[in-house]
Amino acid sequence: MIDLLVRGALVVDGSGEAPQRGDVAVAGGRIVRMAPHIDDAAARTVDADGLALMPGIIDSHTHFDAQITWDPTLSPSPTLGVTTAVIGNCGFTIAPCRPADRELTMRNLTQVEGMSLDALKQGIAWGFETFPEYMAQLRASGSVANVAAYVGHSSVRTWVMGADAARREATHDEIAQMQAVVRDAMAHGAVGFASSTSPAHNGEGGLPMPSRLASDAEMAALVGAMAEGGRGVFMLTKGGHTPMPFLESLASATGRPVMVAALLHNGTNPGAVFADLEAIAAANARGHRLLGQVSCCPLTMDFTLASPYPVEGLASWKRALGLSGAALEAVLADASFRQGVRAELATPTTFRLFNNEWDKVQVVETALAENRSLEQRSIAEIAAASGCDPLDTMLDLAIAEGLATVFTAQLLNSDEAAVGCMLNDPHSIVSLSDAGAHLTFFNDAGFGLHLLGHWSRDLGAMPLAEAVRRLTSHPAGVFGFAGRGLIREGYTADLLLFDPKTVGRGPKRRVFDLPGGAARLTTDAVGVHAVWVNGRQVADARGLLAEAPRAGELLTRFT
């Protein structure tokens, strides 16, 4: 008996081949038949009436590690067509974690990933210490979408080194202990090993996230431990000081793919991202597999000066890191601090989030009524009208309002011609949603719908079939998700039914549904009609089903 029959769909099968109209039958969570017309009886028949049917979106860059312990729906991703999420990116995981390190881990996530500390304290279900115990907890609790998990470098370092993890290099013995933790995680189903060397990644008190203190020898040893079983992906958010030849050497030594993030276009240094992609292409030509994670979304963030993520990667901002209240205001008011920031912003560099483009920074919401006229105006405009320096203008306004002023900045990826080239680069992978993190700053969980609607339909940057391939079979092949990413007989029925004429992501909006009522940004799907995970429907045109089944699998076996 067929469980589900989708009839009359435009089947975009994930291969990149031209779409074909036809019927798709599902039984036991798998696709059992595809044909121009299927007459068999089915428990449920969906008349697609020309809607498009594709494999579910695979989101390869998420941070649901904490949220999944209190929210098995992985909101909002399944409603946005995501049927598989890869968690643990950048190495910012919550396992392994000793009870004594839980407070530090949560405070680090609050700083580096823009998460509410109160929400983390009230929400995380700490039923584990080791990575295998974390995986067992995820398996027992279930989730709406499929999940694959990296073992994270910063957590592994903290497990072995405690508070010293963010202060010094590891000893030979400590590296050996970390290797053992990574081997154990891989044996228990980790999809790979994730790390970061990005100077933008700082934790509690402004200290670097632990992975940033790792030597090249430590990095090579841990990636080697990951690869000993002949599987695993190494994912790195790369700082400008980490050379591409070193990453190629890791791919060469291990034979495993190296995923490089975050390749974003910088309008003030437009050639840098393409130089990285050229280096990746050259490595692949030599038989060493590297991929660059690129985003199809402009990177726009909301922030306050109490937590200014866009500038926290500046060396000149270090004096302000870890401070709050009056102490932070005193530093922000200091003339020498401001001059240091101005000088650094005036110096070109390979990569940073904010690049002195004050016309792309706007006041979103003021705290004082007398400043309401400044809302929706750029800092450049406000500064010009007052004859002041833009940095002084922003800092003075924030200090006058007790650091409560909300700003928004369009940081990177705003040149659509350049981004289109990046998306079509054969050595890139469309990613970087950051779903589950930066909840008060931005929400790109709908990146896949944005690729289908804005880039494919509206701009014609790539055919629909290629956009679907980029979101499905391409990442499935990289990670070794066997039997997923294509609409094929025998494959798992992770499916997305959508209207190609209207598909897209809606505007961001603020909701207060985190533990303790904390706020986050979310977005709604446009043009999505149904989402199935392993053959079970989890969402429809109205969003997540009221009784959405925990249909997802914890993926632990990879080809």
C-alpha positions in Angstrom: 0.0 0.0 0.0 1.3 3.4 -0.9 1.4 5.8 2.0 1.6 9.0 0.0 1.1 9.8 -3.7 2.0 13.2 -5.0 0.3 13.6 -8.3 1.0 15.9 -11.2 4.1 17.6 -9.8 6.9 19.3 -11.6 9.6 17.0 -10.3 12.9 18.7 -9.8 14.8 15.7 -8.7 18.0 17.2 -7.4 20.3 15.9 -10.1 20.4 19.2 -12.0 18.6 17.6 -14.9 15.6 19.3 -16.5 12.4 19.0 -14.4 9.8 16.5 -15.5 6.1 16.3 -14.8 4.9 13.2 -13.1 3.8 11.3 -10.0 5.9 10.2 -7.0 4.8 7.4 -4.6 6.1 7.0 -1.0 5.8 4.0 1.3 7.6 3.2 4.5 9.4 6.6 4.4 11.0 5.9 1.0 10.3 6.8 -2.6 9.0 3.6 -4.1 7.9 4.6 -7.6 8.2 7.5 -10.0 6.2 7.6 -13.3 4.3 10.0 -15.5 1.1 8.6 -14.0 0.5 6.3 -11.1 -2.9 4.8 -10.6 -2.2 2.7 -7.5 -4.3 3.4 -4.4 -2.7 5.5 -1.7 -3.5 6.3 1.9 -3.1 9.9 1.0 -3.0 11.6 -2.4 -1.8 15.2 -2.9 -2.8 16.8 -6.2 0.3 19.0 -6.9 -1.5 20.7 -9.8 1.8 21.9 -11.3 3.6 22.8 -8.1 7.2 21.8 -7.9 8.4 18.8 -5.9 12.1 18.7 -4.9 14.2 16.9 -2.3 14.2 18.6 1.1 16.9 21.3 1.6 20.1 20.3 3.4 21.4 23.1 5.6 25.1 22.5 6.1 25.8 25.4 8.4 23.6 25.6 11.5 24.0 26.1 15.3 21.1 24.2 16.7 23.3 22.4 19.2 21.7 24.1 22.2 18.2 24.8 20.8 17.6 21.2 19.8 17.7 20.1 23.5 14.6 22.2 24.3 13.1 22.6 20.8 13.0 19.4 18.8 11.2 21.3 16.0 14.4 23.2 15.1 12.2 26.2 14.5 12.0 27.8 12.0 14.0 25.6 9.6 11.5 22.8 8.7 8.8 25.3 7.8 11.4 26.8 5.4 11.9 23.5 3.6 14.9 22.2 5.5 14.8 18.5 6.1 18.4 17.9 7.2 20.5 20.2 9.4 24.2 19.9 10.1 24.9 21.3 13.6 28.2 22.1 15.4 29.7 24.4 12.8 32.7 26.5 13.7 33.3 24.1 16.6 30.9 25.9 18.9 29.2 22.9 20.4 27.9 22.1 23.8 29.4 18.5 23.9 31.6 17.3 25.3 31.1 19.5 28.4 31.8 18.8 32.1 29.3 20.1 34.6 32.0 22.5 35.9 32.3 24.1 32.4 28.6 24.5 31.6 28.5 28.1 32.8 31.5 29.0 30.7 30.2 27.2 27.6 26.9 29.1 27.8 28.6 32.4 28.4 30.8 31.8 25.4 27.8 31.0 23.2 26.1 34.2 24.5 29.1 36.2 23.2 30.1 34.4 20.0 26.7 33.4 18.7 24.5 36.1 20.0 22.4 33.9 22.2 20.4 34.9 25.3 22.2 33.7 28.4 18.9 33.4 30.3 17.4 31.3 27.5 20.4 29.0 27.5 20.3 28.6 31.3 16.6 27.9 31.3 16.5 25.8 28.1 19.5 23.5 27.7 18.8 20.0 28.9 22.1 18.9 30.3 21.6 15.2 30.3 25.1 14.5 29.0 28.7 15.2 29.5 30.5 13.3 26.7 29.8 13.6 23.0 28.5 10.0 22.8 26.1 10.8 25.6 24.9 14.0 23.8 24.2 11.9 20.7 22.3 9.4 22.7 20.2 12.2 24.2 19.4 13.5 20.7 18.5 10.0 19.5 16.2 9.5 22.5 14.4 12.8 22.2 14.1 12.9 18.5 13.6 15.9 16.2 11.4 17.1 13.4 14.2 17.3 10.9 17.2 15.0 10.3 20.4 16.0 12.2 24.1 15.4 11.6 26.5 16.7 14.2 30.2 17.8 14.1 32.4 17.3 17.1 33.5 20.8 18.0 37.1 22.0 18.6 36.4 24.6 21.2 34.4 22.1 23.3 37.1 19.4 22.9 39.7 21.9 24.0 37.7 23.0 27.0 37.1 19.3 28.0 40.8 18.6 28.1 42.2 22.0 29.2 39.5 23.7 31.2 39.8 27.5 31.5 43.2 27.3 29.9 41.7 26.4 26.6 41.2 30.1 25.8 44.6 31.2 27.1 47.4 29.1 25.7 48.6 26.4 23.2 48.1 22.8 24.2 50.9 20.5 25.3 51.8 17.3 23.4 49.9 15.3 26.0 46.8 17.5 25.9 46.8 17.2 22.1 46.9 13.4 22.5 43.9 13.6 24.9 42.0 15.7 22.4 42.7 13.2 19.6 41.2 10.5 21.8 38.0 12.6 22.3 37.7 13.2 18.5 38.2 9.5 17.7 35.5 8.6 20.2 33.1 11.1 18.7 33.7 9.8 15.2 33.1 6.3 16.4 29.8 7.4 17.8 28.5 9.1 14.6 30.0 12.5 14.3 29.8 13.8 10.7 33.3 15.4 11.1 35.3 17.9 13.1 34.6 21.7 13.1 36.8 24.6 14.2 37.4 28.3 13.8 40.4 30.6 13.6 38.4 33.7 12.9 39.3 36.8 14.9 35.6 37.7 15.0 35.0 34.7 17.3 35.4 35.8 20.9 33.9 34.3 24.0 33.3 35.3 27.6 35.1 38.4 28.7 36.4 39.0 25.1 38.8 36.0 25.3 39.3 34.2 22.0 37.2 31.1 21.5 39.4 28.2 22.4 40.1 26.8 18.9 41.8 30.1 18.0 44.6 29.2 20.4 45.4 26.0 18.6 48.8 25.6 16.9 49.0 24.2 13.3 50.3 21.0 14.9 47.2 20.6 17.1 44.9 21.3 14.2 46.7 18.7 12.0 46.6 16.1 14.8 42.9 16.5 15.4 41.9 16.5 11.7 44.1 13.4 11.4 42.2 11.8 14.2 38.9 12.6 12.6 40.0 11.0 9.3 41.4 7.7 10.7 38.2 5.8 9.9 38.2 7.0 6.3 35.3 9.4 6.7 34.4 12.8 8.1 34.4 16.4 6.9 36.7 19.1 8.4 34.9 22.4 8.6 36.8 25.6 9.5 35.7 29.2 9.8 39.0 30.6 8.6 40.7 33.7 9.9 42.7 35.8 7.5 46.0 34.6 9.0 45.2 30.9 8.3 46.7 30.2 4.8 44.9 28.2 2.2 48.0 26.1 1.5 47.8 24.8 5.1 44.2 23.7 4.7 45.2 22.0 1.4 47.9 20.2 3.3 45.3 18.8 5.7 43.1 17.6 2.8 46.2 16.0 1.2 47.3 14.3 4.4 43.9 12.9 5.3 42.1 12.4 2.0 39.0 14.1 3.5 37.1 17.2 2.3 37.9 20.5 3.9 35.0 23.0 4.1 36.2 26.6 4.3 33.9 29.3 5.8 32.9 32.0 5.5 33.5 33.2 1.9 31.5 36.5 1.8 32.0 39.3 -0.7 33.5 42.5 0.7 32.8 45.6 -1.3 35.9 47.4 0.0 38.2 44.4 -0.9 36.3 42.7 -3.7 39.1 40.5 -5.0 39.8 38.7 -1.7 36.9 36.2 -1.8 37.7 35.3 -5.4 41.4 34.8 -4.5 40.2 32.2 -1.9 38.0 30.5 -4.5 40.9 30.4 -7.0 43.1 28.8 -4.3 40.4 26.2 -3.6 40.0 25.5 -7.3 43.8 25.0 -7.6 43.8 22.6 -4.7 41.0 20.6 -6.3 42.9 20.4 -9.5 45.8 18.8 -7.5 43.3 16.2 -6.2 42.9 17.8 -2.7 39.2 18.4 -2.0 38.4 21.9 -0.6 35.0 23.6 -0.8 34.1 27.2 0.1 31.0 27.9 2.0 29.2 30.9 0.3 25.9 32.6 1.2 23.1 33.6 -1.2 21.9 36.2 1.4 23.3 39.7 2.0 24.7 39.7 5.5 22.6 42.2 7.5 22.7 42.3 11.3 20.8 44.2 14.0 22.9 45.1 17.0 23.4 47.4 19.9 26.7 48.8 21.2 26.2 46.6 24.3 26.7 43.6 22.0 28.2 44.9 18.7 29.1 41.7 16.9 29.9 43.4 13.6 32.9 45.2 15.1 34.0 42.8 17.9 36.6 41.2 15.5 38.5 44.5 15.3 41.8 44.4 17.2 41.2 48.0 18.3 37.9 46.9 19.9 39.5 44.5 22.3 39.6 47.2 25.1 35.8 47.1 25.1 35.3 43.3 25.0 33.9 41.8 28.1 32.8 45.2 29.6 29.2 46.3 30.2 27.3 49.3 31.6 29.3 52.3 32.7 32.7 50.6 32.2 31.9 49.9 28.6 30.5 53.5 28.0 33.7 54.9 29.4 35.8 53.0 26.9 33.5 53.9 24.0 33.7 57.6 25.0 37.5 57.5 25.1 39.2 59.6 22.3 42.2 57.3 22.0 39.9 54.2 21.7 37.9 55.9 18.9 41.0 57.0 17.1 42.3 53.4 17.1 39.0 52.1 15.7 39.0 54.8 13.0 42.6 54.0 12.0 41.9 50.3 11.8 38.8 50.8 9.7 40.7 53.0 7.3 43.2 50.2 6.7 42.2 47.7 4.0 42.3 44.0 5.0 41.5 40.6 3.5 38.3 40.0 5.5 36.3 41.7 8.3 32.6 42.1 8.9 32.4 45.9 9.0 34.4 47.9 6.5 33.8 51.6 7.2 30.7 51.8 5.0 28.6 54.1 7.2 26.0 54.5 4.5 25.1 50.9 5.2 24.5 51.4 8.9 21.1 52.6 10.0 19.4 53.5 13.2 16.5 51.0 13.6 15.1 52.0 17.0 16.0 54.7 19.5 15.5 54.5 23.2 14.7 58.2 23.7 11.6 59.9 22.2 13.6 63.0 21.3 15.8 60.9 18.9 12.9 59.3 17.0 13.6 61.4 14.0 16.9 59.5 13.6 15.2 56.2 13.0 15.5 54.6 9.5 18.3 57.1 8.7 21.9 56.0 8.0 24.8 57.0 10.2 26.5 58.6 7.2 23.4 60.8 6.6 23.1 61.7 10.3 26.8 62.5 10.6 26.8 64.7 7.5 23.9 66.7 8.7 25.6 67.4 12.0 29.1 67.8 10.6 30.5 65.0 12.8 32.6 61.9 12.2 30.4 58.8 11.6 32.0 56.7 14.3 31.6 59.5 16.9 28.0 60.0 15.7 27.1 56.3 16.4 29.0 56.0 19.7 27.7 59.3 21.0 24.1 58.4 20.2 24.5 54.9 21.8 26.0 56.3 25.0 23.3 59.0 25.3 20.7 56.2 25.2 22.4 53.8 27.7 23.6 51.6 24.8 20.0 50.6 24.0 19.9 52.1 20.5 19.3 49.4 17.9 21.3 49.7 14.7 21.3 47.5 11.6 24.3 47.1 9.2 24.5 45.6 5.8 27.9 44.1 6.1 28.8 41.8 3.3 27.5 40.1 0.1 25.6 43.1 -1.1 27.1 43.1 -4.7 24.7 40.8 -6.5 26.8 40.4 -9.6 29.8 39.2 -7.4 27.6 37.0 -5.3 26.1 35.4 -8.4 29.6 34.4 -9.5 30.3 32.9 -6.1 27.1 30.9 -6.1 27.9 29.4 -9.5 31.5 28.6 -8.7 32.0 24.8 -9.0 34.0 24.7 -5.8 31.5 26.5 -3.6 28.7 25.1 -1.5 25.6 27.3 -0.8 25.4 27.5 3.0 26.0 29.9 5.9 22.4 30.2 7.2 23.7 30.2 10.8 20.2 28.9 11.8 20.0 28.6 15.6 22.5 31.4 16.3 22.7 35.2 16.3 19.0 35.0 17.1 18.7 38.7 18.0 20.9 39.9 15.1 19.6 38.2 12.0 17.9 35.2 10.5 19.0 33.5 7.3 17.3 30.2 7.9 15.3 30.7 4.7 18.4 30.8 2.6 17.2 27.9 0.4 13.9 29.6 -0.5 15.8 32.8 -1.2 18.0 30.9 -3.7 15.0 29.4 -5.4 13.0 32.6 -5.6 15.3 35.6 -5.7 18.4 34.1 -7.4 16.8 31.5 -9.7 13.4 32.9 -10.6 13.8 36.7 -10.2 17.4 37.2 -11.3 17.9 34.1 -13.5 21.3 33.6 -12.0 21.0 29.8 -12.3 18.3 27.5 -13.6 15.8 26.1 -11.1 17.2 22.6 -11.5 20.7 23.8 -10.7 19.5 25.8 -7.6 17.8 22.6 -6.4 20.9 20.6 -6.9 22.9 23.1 -5.0 20.6 22.7 -2.0 20.2 18.9 -2.1 22.3 16.3 -3.8 25.4 18.5 -3.8 25.7 18.8 0.0 24.4 15.2 0.4 27.4 14.0 -1.7 29.9 16.1 0.2 28.8 14.7 3.6 28.1 11.2 2.4 24.3 11.2 3.2 23.6 8.0 1.4 20.1 7.7 -0.1 19.2 11.4 0.4 19.3 14.5 -1.7 17.6 13.1 -4.8 14.1 12.0 -5.8 14.9 8.5 -6.8 13.3 5.1 -6.2 14.7 3.7 -3.0 15.8 7.1 -1.6 14.5 8.6 1.6 11.3 10.7 1.2 12.6 14.0 2.4 10.5 16.2 0.1 9.5 19.9 -0.4 6.4 20.9 -2.4 6.5 24.5 -3.5 5.2 27.0 -6.0 8.1 28.2 -8.2 6.1 31.3 -9.1 6.0 32.6 -5.5 8.6 30.8 -3.5 10.8 32.9 -1.2 11.4 34.0 2.3 9.2 36.5 4.1 10.4 39.5 6.0 12.1 39.0 9.4 10.0 39.5 12.5 10.7 39.4 16.2 9.1 36.8 18.4 9.4 36.1 22.1 9.3 32.3 22.2 12.7 31.3 23.6 12.9 29.9 27.1 12.0 32.6 29.6 10.3 34.7 26.9 13.6 35.8 25.3 13.3 37.4 21.8 14.6 36.1 18.5 14.3 37.0 14.9 12.4 34.6 12.6 11.0 34.5 9.1 8.1 32.8 7.4 8.1 30.7 4.2 6.5 32.0 1.0 5.2 29.6 -1.6 5.8 26.4 0.5 2.9 24.0 0.4 4.2 20.9 2.2 7.4 19.4 3.8 7.9 15.7 4.4 10.7 14.3 6.5 11.3 10.5 6.0 7.9 10.3 4.4 6.0 12.0 7.2 4.5 15.5 6.7 5.8 18.1 9.2 4.7 21.4 7.6 2.2 22.9 5.2 1.4 26.3 3.8 0.5 27.6 7.2 3.8 26.5 8.8 4.7 23.7 11.2 1.9 21.2 11.8 0.3 21.5 15.2 1.3 17.9 15.9 4.4 17.8 13.8 5.9 14.3 14.2 9.5 13.9 15.3 10.2 12.3 12.0 13.9 13.2 11.7 16.7 10.7 12.1 20.0 11.3 13.8 22.4 10.6 11.0 25.5 8.7 12.1 26.5 6.6 9.1 28.1 8.3 6.1 29.6 7.0 2.9 
